[in-house]
Amino acid sequence: MAEIHPYDVLIRPVITEKSSVQSDELNQYVFEVHQDANKIQIKEAVELVFPNNVKVAKVRTMIMPAKRGQRGRRWYLRSRQWKKAIVTLEPGHTIELFNL
């Protein structure tokens, strides 16, 4: 298996009502990550990509299943399967991207 470059690990931030509350109250940030990335790679990528020297305390990952839809008798995929990471930062550290 080929090594994933740290800039390819994080795909996009996930910004929802729940993730906004998590970032404000719990210092947790949610990202869509590469399907093959592990927790160590995600931690290193977050600490490398964000410039204000953030320190990651914990990473939790989960696979979000594909969603199916139905039109008549036909089934189709509404969204593909993807991997989500919830990154908890050390107290006092923030990611400015989310605080705009």
Secondary structure, DSSP 8 states (H G I E B T S, - for coil): -----HHHHEEEE---HHHHHIIIII-EEEEEE-TT--HHHHHHHHHHHSTTT--EEEEEEEEE--EEEEETTEEEEEE--EEEEEEEE-TT---GGGG-
